[in-house]
Amino acid sequence: MKRWIVGILSVLILATISMANDNIVGSWKTIDDKTGKPKSIVSIYKKDGNYFGKIEKLLRKNPDNPKQICLKCKDGRKDKSLIGMDIIENMTMVDGALEKGTILDPENGKIYNCKIWLEDGKLKVRGYIMFLYRTQTWFRK
């Protein structure tokens, strides 16, 4: 009887973790830190066991960057279109949160360590270097 109960509890715990993983996957509306206005739609997806996020759509035009390319990127994304660009790379699920990957800020071309988790149905996205960090809240599209 005890083994049966332990088995059921294990299945419920795994199902809950799996649902949390699935909830992170999908399209999210990003918000500009400076203006508070919607900025883009980022699609988080799973590939080969890791999680990635690519820009699906830009919600506002930047007059300083009419071609909508990554002007300040320093890696292979330099001068590439922002639409379709992976800005979140190689994240792994650890205790219900995505960690151990990176996020690119296309406005300044900098790449940060990243942590992503769900909180009250919203996505918390934190970019950090050592103890310095910035956390954004993204909303399900």
N, CA, C and O atoms as a DFTB+ gen file, in Angstrom:
564 C
 N C O
     1  1       0.816      -1.189       0.000
     2  2       0.000       0.000       0.000
     3  2       0.869       1.267       0.000
     4  3       0.604       2.210      -0.745
     5  1       1.910       1.275       0.847
     6  2       2.777       2.449       0.919
     7  2       3.491       2.682      -0.406
     8  3       3.645       3.827      -0.832
     9  1       3.928       1.614      -1.062
    10  2       4.607       1.753      -2.348
    11  2       3.660       2.329      -3.389
    12  3       4.062       3.137      -4.226
    13  1       2.425       1.917      -3.334
    14  2       1.417       2.404      -4.269
    15  2       1.215       3.916      -4.097
    16  3       1.129       4.647      -5.084
    17  1       1.141       4.375      -2.864
    18  2       0.969       5.800      -2.568
    19  2       2.207       6.584      -3.009
    20  3       2.086       7.655      -3.604
    21  1       3.386       6.056      -2.718
    22  2       4.625       6.707      -3.136
    23  2       4.673       6.800      -4.658
    24  3       5.094       7.818      -5.206
    25  1       4.245       5.748      -5.336
    26  2       4.213       5.750      -6.801
    27  2       3.290       6.826      -7.345
    28  3       3.657       7.544      -8.275
    29  1       2.104       6.945      -6.780
    30  2       1.151       7.968      -7.228
    31  2       1.704       9.368      -6.970
    32  3       1.612      10.239      -7.835
    33  1       2.273       9.586      -5.794
    34  2       2.858      10.900      -5.477
    35  2       3.995      11.233      -6.442
    36  3       4.118      12.379      -6.873
    37  1       4.819      10.255      -6.785
    38  2       5.918      10.486      -7.724
    39  2       5.393      10.904      -9.088
    40  3       5.924      11.827      -9.705
    41  1       4.348      10.226      -9.562
    42  2       3.755      10.566     -10.851
    43  2       3.181      11.973     -10.821
    44  3       3.354      12.730     -11.776
    45  1       2.496      12.336      -9.730
    46  2       1.921      13.685      -9.613
    47  2       3.005      14.760      -9.605
    48  3       2.848      15.810     -10.229
    49  1       4.093      14.501      -8.906
    50  2       5.194      15.471      -8.861
    51  2       5.813      15.629     -10.256
    52  3       6.062      16.752     -10.694
    53  1       6.060      14.533     -10.945
    54  2       6.625      14.607     -12.294
    55  2       5.675      15.306     -13.254
    56  3       6.120      16.063     -14.117
    57  1       4.382      15.068     -13.120
    58  2       3.398      15.732     -13.982
    59  2       3.390      17.230     -13.724
    60  3       3.285      18.020     -14.662
    61  1       3.499      17.627     -12.467
    62  2       3.524      19.052     -12.127
    63  2       4.756      19.728     -12.705
    64  3       4.658      20.823     -13.259
    65  1       5.914      19.092     -12.584
    66  2       7.143      19.646     -13.151
    67  2       7.024      19.735     -14.668
    68  3       7.424      20.735     -15.263
    69  1       6.477      18.697     -15.297
    70  2       6.307      18.698     -16.744
    71  2       5.378      19.816     -17.190
    72  3       5.638      20.467     -18.202
    73  1       4.295      20.050     -16.449
    74  2       3.372      21.131     -16.800
    75  2       4.056      22.486     -16.663
    76  3       3.816      23.378     -17.477
    77  1       4.902      22.657     -15.652
    78  2       5.634      23.920     -15.495
    79  2       6.555      24.136     -16.683
    80  3       6.664      25.254     -17.186
    81  1       7.222      23.077     -17.140
    82  2       8.090      23.192     -18.305
    83  2       7.284      23.616     -19.517
    84  3       7.686      24.519     -20.251
    85  1       6.139      22.964     -19.731
    86  2       5.303      23.271     -20.882
    87  2       4.760      24.689     -20.807
    88  3       4.559      25.317     -21.846
    89  1       4.517      25.209     -19.615
    90  2       3.981      26.559     -19.483
    91  2       4.990      27.624     -19.910
    92  3       4.595      28.701     -20.355
    93  1       6.260      27.341     -19.783
    94  2       7.290      28.301     -20.185
    95  2       7.391      28.352     -21.702
    96  3       7.659      29.408     -22.275
    97  1       7.179      27.220     -22.349
    98  2       7.234      27.166     -23.806
    99  2       6.041      27.931     -24.370
   100  3       4.913      27.779     -23.902
   101  1       6.306      28.753     -25.380
   102  2       5.233      29.520     -26.019
   103  2       5.691      30.922     -26.352
   104  3       6.879      31.241     -26.284
   105  1       4.723      31.760     -26.716
   106  2       5.016      33.136     -27.131
   107  2       4.768      34.098     -25.986
   108  3       3.765      34.006     -25.278
   109  1       5.714      35.037     -25.816
   110  2       5.675      35.985     -24.705
   111  2       5.891      37.404     -25.216
   112  3       6.732      37.642     -26.083
   113  1       5.128      38.337     -24.672
   114  2       5.263      39.751     -25.016
   115  2       6.267      40.384     -24.065
   116  3       6.106      40.326     -22.846
   117  1       7.310      40.993     -24.635
   118  2       8.324      41.679     -23.827
   119  2       7.935      43.147     -23.680
   120  3       7.244      43.709     -24.529
   121  1       8.386      43.745     -22.606
   122  2       8.060      45.139     -22.304
   123  2       9.359      45.937     -22.218
   124  3      10.326      45.495     -21.598
   125  1       9.374      47.115     -22.843
   126  2      10.540      47.999     -22.801
   127  2      10.714      48.548     -21.386
   128  3       9.784      49.121     -20.818
   129  1      11.911      48.369     -20.819
   130  2      12.197      48.848     -19.458
   131  2      12.036      50.360     -19.332
   132  3      11.588      50.850     -18.295
   133  1      12.392      51.092     -20.363
   134  2      12.396      52.554     -20.289
   135  2      11.008      53.154     -20.496
   136  3      10.625      54.084     -19.786
   137  1      10.241      52.624     -21.473
   138  2       8.954      53.228     -21.814
   139  2       7.760      52.511     -21.191
   140  3       6.685      53.097     -21.059
   141  1       7.942      51.247     -20.809
   142  2       6.843      50.457     -20.283
   143  2       5.896      49.957     -21.366
   144  3       4.847      49.388     -21.064
   145  1       6.268      50.169     -22.632
   146  2       5.414      49.759     -23.746
   147  2       5.862      48.404     -24.298
   148  3       7.032      48.039     -24.183
   149  1       4.914      47.651     -24.907
   150  2       5.292      46.372     -25.522
   151  2       6.386      46.575     -26.566
   152  3       6.374      47.541     -27.328
   153  1       7.333      45.634     -26.578
   154  2       8.508      45.787     -27.435
   155  2       8.589      44.706     -28.512
   156  3       8.849      45.002     -29.678
   157  1       8.365      43.454     -28.117
   158  2       8.500      42.357     -29.073
   159  2       7.717      41.141     -28.586
   160  3       7.219      41.099     -27.461
   161  1       7.629      40.164     -29.467
   162  2       7.100      38.847     -29.113
   163  2       8.264      37.870     -29.247
   164  3       8.887      37.771     -30.304
   165  1       8.548      37.151     -28.163
   166  2       9.620      36.159     -28.155
   167  2       8.989      34.786     -27.961
   168  3       8.167      34.588     -27.067
   169  1       9.380      33.852     -28.801
   170  2       8.883      32.486     -28.727
   171  2       9.930      31.612     -28.042
   172  3      11.062      31.501     -28.512
   173  1       9.540      30.992     -26.923
   174  2      10.439      30.077     -26.223
   175  2      10.083      28.661     -26.672
   176  3       8.919      28.261     -26.651
   177  1      11.104      27.918     -27.075
   178  2      10.886      26.569     -27.583
   179  2      11.976      25.638     -27.063
   180  3      13.038      26.071     -26.616
   181  1      11.677      24.354     -27.137
   182  2      12.623      23.329     -26.687
   183  2      13.192      22.613     -27.900
   184  3      12.461      22.231     -28.813
   185  1      14.519      22.436     -27.895
   186  2      15.201      21.749     -28.990
   187  2      16.354      20.935     -28.412
   188  3      17.208      21.472     -27.707
   189  1      16.373      19.663     -28.706
   190  2      17.442      18.763     -28.254
   191  2      17.673      18.840     -26.745
   192  3      18.814      18.780     -26.287
   193  1      16.600      18.973     -25.975
   194  2      16.697      18.978     -24.515
   195  2      17.008      20.327     -23.897
   196  3      16.964      20.463     -22.675
   197  1      17.323      21.334     -24.711
   198  2      17.591      22.675     -24.206
   199  2      16.486      23.622     -24.660
   200  3      15.725      23.309     -25.576
   201  1      16.404      24.774     -24.019
   202  2      15.395      25.770     -24.346
   203  2      16.055      26.986     -24.990
   204  3      17.159      27.389     -24.622
   205  1      15.352      27.552     -25.951
   206  2      15.822      28.705     -26.704
   207  2      14.679      29.701     -26.817
   208  3      13.517      29.347     -26.615
   209  1      15.004      30.927     -27.135
   210  2      13.976      31.935     -27.372
   211  2      14.361      32.780     -28.568
   212  3      15.471      33.307     -28.638
   213  1      13.426      32.908     -29.519
   214  2      13.714      33.716     -30.701
   215  2      12.667      34.812     -30.837
   216  3      11.521      34.663     -30.415
   217  1      13.093      35.909     -31.435
   218  2      12.193      37.037     -31.669
   219  2      11.269      36.674     -32.823
   220  3      11.724      36.423     -33.940
   221  1       9.970      36.649     -32.545
   222  2       8.962      36.389     -33.581
   223  2       8.563      37.671     -34.294
   224  3       8.367      37.697     -35.509
   225  1       8.448      38.732     -33.505
   226  2       7.904      39.973     -34.057
   227  2       8.381      41.159     -33.224
   228  3       8.474      41.073     -31.999
   229  1       8.680      42.260     -33.897
   230  2       8.982      43.520     -33.216
   231  2       7.711      44.354     -33.229
   232  3       7.070      44.503     -34.269
   233  1       7.350      44.894     -32.078
   234  2       6.089      45.605     -31.949
   235  2       6.217      47.108     -32.142
   236  3       5.219      47.829     -32.137
   237  1       7.435      47.573     -32.312
   238  2       7.639      49.001     -32.581
   239  2       8.842      49.168     -33.495
   240  3       9.786      48.379     -33.450
   241  1       8.799      50.175     -34.303
   242  2       9.903      50.472     -35.223
   243  2      10.934      51.325     -34.503
   244  3      10.597      52.166     -33.670
   245  1      12.185      51.094     -34.835
   246  2      13.277      51.890     -34.294
   247  2      13.826      52.741     -35.433
   248  3      14.461      52.214     -36.347
   249  1      13.585      54.076     -35.388
   250  2      14.054      54.925     -36.489
   251  2      15.578      54.916     -36.662
   252  3      16.081      55.223     -37.743
   253  1      16.311      54.563     -35.599
   254  2      17.771      54.485     -35.690
   255  2      18.236      53.173     -36.315
   256  3      19.419      53.011     -36.614
   257  1      17.296      52.226     -36.516
   258  2      17.644      50.920     -37.049
   259  2      16.508      50.444     -37.972
   260  3      15.835      49.461     -37.662
   261  1      16.295      51.128     -39.090
   262  2      15.152      50.800     -39.957
   263  2      15.201      49.386     -40.549
   264  3      14.158      48.825     -40.885
   265  1      16.390      48.810     -40.681
   266  2      16.501      47.453     -41.230
   267  2      16.245      46.380     -40.171
   268  3      16.172      45.194     -40.493
   269  1      16.108      46.793     -38.908
   270  2      15.849      45.894     -37.779
   271  2      16.866      44.754     -37.724
   272  3      16.512      43.575     -37.712
   273  1      18.140      45.147     -37.691
   274  2      19.229      44.182     -37.588
   275  2      19.977      44.410     -36.282
   276  3      19.826      45.454     -35.648
   277  1      20.776      43.442     -35.884
   278  2      21.546      43.562     -34.653
   279  2      22.845      44.309     -34.952
   280  3      23.856      43.717     -35.327
   281  1      22.784      45.614     -34.774
   282  2      23.926      46.477     -35.096
   283  2      25.087      46.311     -34.119
   284  3      26.248      46.398     -34.518
   285  1      24.781      46.070     -32.834
   286  2      25.820      46.055     -31.806
   287  2      26.249      44.658     -31.374
   288  3      27.076      44.517     -30.474
   289  1      25.700      43.629     -32.001
   290  2      26.118      42.258     -31.661
   291  2      27.592      42.083     -32.010
   292  3      28.091      42.651     -32.982
   293  1      28.268      41.294     -31.204
   294  2      29.698      41.087     -31.417
   295  2      30.002      39.662     -31.880
   296  3      31.157      39.326     -32.141
   297  1      28.969      38.828     -31.982
   298  2      29.178      37.446     -32.413
   299  2      28.593      37.257     -33.814
   300  3      28.448      38.227     -34.557
   301  1      28.264      36.044     -34.174
   302  2      27.754      35.735     -35.509
   303  2      26.404      36.367     -35.819
   304  3      25.944      36.302     -36.959
   305  1      25.767      36.972     -34.833
   306  2      24.466      37.625     -35.053
   307  2      24.601      39.065     -35.533
   308  3      23.605      39.709     -35.862
   309  1      25.839      39.573     -35.574
   310  2      26.055      40.954     -36.007
   311  2      25.492      41.162     -37.406
   312  3      25.725      40.367     -38.316
   313  1      24.744      42.255     -37.551
   314  2      24.131      42.666     -38.817
   315  2      23.110      41.664     -39.359
   316  3      22.763      41.714     -40.539
   317  1      22.630      40.763     -38.516
   318  2      21.572      39.823     -38.895
   319  2      20.223      40.390     -38.452
   320  3      20.150      41.205     -37.532
   321  1      19.164      39.947     -39.119
   322  2      17.815      40.389     -38.794
   323  2      17.441      39.994     -37.364
   324  3      17.737      38.886     -36.915
   325  1      16.788      40.916     -36.662
   326  2      16.319      40.609     -35.315
   327  2      15.161      39.611     -35.353
   328  3      15.022      38.780     -34.456
   329  1      14.332      39.697     -36.394
   330  2      13.216      38.767     -36.532
   331  2      13.780      37.375     -36.812
   332  3      14.536      37.187     -37.764
   333  1      13.413      36.413     -35.988
   334  2      13.906      35.046     -36.125
   335  2      15.204      34.779     -35.390
   336  3      15.682      33.645     -35.372
   337  1      15.787      35.811     -34.780
   338  2      17.065      35.658     -34.075
   339  2      16.855      35.017     -32.708
   340  3      15.977      35.425     -31.948
   341  1      17.679      33.999     -32.400
   342  2      17.691      33.428     -31.054
   343  2      18.405      34.409     -30.129
   344  3      19.581      34.719     -30.319
   345  1      17.674      34.890     -29.125
   346  2      18.293      35.759     -28.118
   347  2      18.471      35.023     -26.794
   348  3      19.233      35.466     -25.935
   349  1      17.769      33.899     -26.624
   350  2      17.929      33.033     -25.456
   351  2      18.487      31.716     -25.979
   352  3      17.952      31.134     -26.923
   353  1      19.585      31.246     -25.347
   354  2      20.229      30.041     -25.855
   355  2      20.632      29.085     -24.745
   356  3      21.054      29.489     -23.661
   357  1      20.484      27.788     -25.058
   358  2      21.029      26.691     -24.254
   359  2      20.612      26.693     -22.790
   360  3      21.432      26.440     -21.908
   361  1      19.343      26.976     -22.532
   362  2      18.819      26.952     -21.165
   363  2      18.436      25.516     -20.813
   364  3      17.975      24.765     -21.673
   365  1      18.624      25.140     -19.567
   366  2      18.202      23.825     -19.095
   367  2      17.253      24.002     -17.917
   368  3      17.345      24.978     -17.173
   369  1      16.339      23.046     -17.757
   370  2      15.372      23.100     -16.663
   371  2      16.034      22.592     -15.388
   372  3      16.555      21.477     -15.354
   373  1      16.011      23.409     -14.344
   374  2      16.552      23.052     -13.038
   375  2      15.520      23.480     -11.995
   376  3      15.281      24.672     -11.803
   377  1      14.917      22.511     -11.332
   378  2      13.930      22.788     -10.286
   379  2      12.826      23.734     -10.747
   380  3      12.452      24.650     -10.014
   381  1      12.302      23.524     -11.947
   382  2      11.172      24.313     -12.446
   383  2      11.535      25.649     -13.066
   384  3      10.647      26.394     -13.483
   385  1      12.823      25.970     -13.138
   386  2      13.270      27.226     -13.761
   387  2      14.283      26.902     -14.854
   388  3      14.964      25.878     -14.801
   389  1      14.372      27.779     -15.836
   390  2      15.400      27.634     -16.865
   391  2      16.653      28.351     -16.392
   392  3      16.592      29.496     -15.942
   393  1      17.785      27.675     -16.495
   394  2      19.063      28.233     -16.030
   395  2      20.188      27.769     -16.944
   396  3      19.977      27.016     -17.894
   397  1      21.383      28.239     -16.631
   398  2      22.636      27.787     -17.236
   399  2      22.760      28.118     -18.714
   400  3      23.551      27.498     -19.423
   401  1      21.991      29.084     -19.182
   402  2      22.098      29.516     -20.567
   403  2      22.386      31.003     -20.613
   404  3      22.795      31.601     -19.618
   405  1      22.168      31.593     -21.781
   406  2      22.466      33.016     -21.956
   407  2      21.303      33.738     -22.624
   408  3      20.436      33.129     -23.249
   409  1      21.319      35.063     -22.468
   410  2      20.359      35.930     -23.146
   411  2      21.135      37.101     -23.742
   412  3      22.041      37.652     -23.116
   413  1      20.765      37.465     -24.953
   414  2      21.373      38.591     -25.663
   415  2      20.463      39.801     -25.548
   416  3      19.254      39.689     -25.749
   417  1      21.025      40.946     -25.228
   418  2      20.302      42.209     -25.328
   419  2      20.697      42.819     -26.668
   420  3      21.793      43.364     -26.795
   421  1      19.818      42.736     -27.675
   422  2      20.199      43.208     -29.011
   423  2      20.439      44.712     -29.088
   424  3      21.075      45.188     -30.029
   425  1      19.940      45.462     -28.113
   426  2      20.148      46.919     -28.148
   427  2      21.582      47.307     -27.841
   428  3      22.083      48.299     -28.369
   429  1      22.258      46.522     -26.978
   430  2      23.645      46.865     -26.666
   431  2      24.629      45.771     -27.096
   432  3      25.842      45.946     -26.975
   433  1      24.113      44.648     -27.597
   434  2      24.960      43.567     -28.088
   435  2      25.593      42.719     -26.999
   436  3      26.417      41.854     -27.294
   437  1      25.223      42.952     -25.744
   438  2      25.835      42.209     -24.640
   439  2      25.086      40.909     -24.385
   440  3      23.869      40.824     -24.550
   441  1      25.851      39.894     -23.976
   442  2      25.314      38.587     -23.657
   443  2      25.459      38.369     -22.153
   444  3      26.535      38.553     -21.583
   445  1      24.347      37.970     -21.521
   446  2      24.306      37.794     -20.074
   447  2      23.946      36.356     -19.727
   448  3      23.290      35.667     -20.508
   449  1      24.381      35.907     -18.549
   450  2      23.851      34.663     -18.008
   451  2      22.365      34.889     -17.784
   452  3      21.927      36.030     -17.636
   453  1      21.586      33.816     -17.758
   454  2      20.143      33.996     -17.729
   455  2      19.467      32.985     -16.810
   456  3      19.925      31.853     -16.652
   457  1      18.375      33.424     -16.214
   458  2      17.488      32.553     -15.443
   459  2      16.067      32.977     -15.774
   460  3      15.764      34.169     -15.826
   461  1      15.191      31.994     -16.000
   462  2      13.808      32.263     -16.370
   463  2      12.899      31.373     -15.526
   464  3      13.151      30.177     -15.379
   465  1      11.838      31.968     -14.974
   466  2      10.890      31.184     -14.203
   467  2       9.494      31.799     -14.311
   468  3       9.335      32.969     -14.659
   469  1       8.496      30.984     -14.005
   470  2       7.111      31.449     -13.983
   471  2       6.764      31.939     -12.596
   472  3       7.147      31.332     -11.596
   473  1       6.031      33.050     -12.541
   474  2       5.563      33.587     -11.266
   475  2       4.200      34.224     -11.514
   476  3       4.092      35.214     -12.237
   477  1       3.174      33.656     -10.917
   478  2       1.802      34.163     -11.072
   479  2       1.383      34.265     -12.539
   480  3       0.733      35.232     -12.936
   481  1       1.754      33.274     -13.336
   482  2       1.366      33.245     -14.741
   483  2       2.172      34.158     -15.645
   484  3       1.925      34.217     -16.850
   485  1       3.133      34.870     -15.074
   486  2       4.008      35.759     -15.847
   487  2       5.397      35.141     -15.884
   488  3       5.777      34.369     -15.004
   489  1       6.140      35.495     -16.914
   490  2       7.488      34.978     -17.060
   491  2       8.472      36.001     -16.508
   492  3       8.456      37.164     -16.912
   493  1       9.313      35.576     -15.603
   494  2      10.377      36.413     -15.061
   495  2      11.655      36.033     -15.793
   496  3      12.054      34.869     -15.802
   497  1      12.289      37.017     -16.403
   498  2      13.494      36.796     -17.201
   499  2      14.606      37.654     -16.607
   500  3      14.535      38.883     -16.622
   501  1      15.626      36.992     -16.089
   502  2      16.726      37.705     -15.421
   503  2      18.011      37.503     -16.192
   504  3      18.428      36.372     -16.441
   505  1      18.640      38.612     -16.571
   506  2      19.971      38.602     -17.145
   507  2      20.932      39.086     -16.073
   508  3      20.641      40.052     -15.368
   509  1      22.076      38.420     -15.943
   510  2      22.989      38.812     -14.868
   511  2      24.447      38.525     -15.208
   512  3      24.780      37.660     -16.019
   513  1      25.293      39.299     -14.541
   514  2      26.736      39.076     -14.520
   515  2      27.122      39.112     -13.053
   516  3      26.969      40.139     -12.390
   517  1      27.615      38.007     -12.550
   518  2      27.944      37.846     -11.134
   519  2      26.734      38.241     -10.285
   520  3      25.681      37.613     -10.400
   521  1      26.858      39.260      -9.442
   522  2      25.753      39.632      -8.548
   523  2      24.921      40.794      -9.096
   524  3      23.958      41.207      -8.451
   525  1      25.262      41.323     -10.249
   526  2      24.499      42.399     -10.880
   527  2      23.481      41.788     -11.836
   528  3      23.823      40.945     -12.665
   529  1      22.224      42.220     -11.713
   530  2      21.201      41.637     -12.573
   531  2      20.072      42.620     -12.855
   532  3      19.912      43.636     -12.177
   533  1      19.301      42.282     -13.873
   534  2      18.081      42.999     -14.218
   535  2      17.038      41.943     -14.536
   536  3      17.310      41.001     -15.281
   537  1      15.850      42.095     -13.976
   538  2      14.776      41.149     -14.192
   539  2      13.632      41.846     -14.909
   540  3      13.181      42.915     -14.497
   541  1      13.172      41.231     -15.983
   542  2      12.010      41.739     -16.721
   543  2      10.838      40.795     -16.499
   544  3      11.029      39.614     -16.210
   545  1       9.626      41.319     -16.637
   546  2       8.416      40.510     -16.607
   547  2       7.851      40.478     -18.017
   548  3       7.600      41.519     -18.624
   549  1       7.654      39.266     -18.531
   550  2       7.066      39.071     -19.855
   551  2       5.673      38.486     -19.668
   552  3       5.406      37.786     -18.692
   553  1       4.798      38.781     -20.609
   554  2       3.404      38.362     -20.520
   555  2       3.058      37.423     -21.657
   556  3       3.505      37.607     -22.788
   557  1       2.255      36.411     -21.347
   558  2       1.859      35.455     -22.383
   559  2       1.114      36.189     -23.476
   560  3       0.248      37.026     -23.219
   561  1       1.470      35.858     -24.691
   562  2       0.836      36.495     -25.851
   563  2      -0.557      35.940     -26.033
   564  3      -1.266      36.342     -26.955
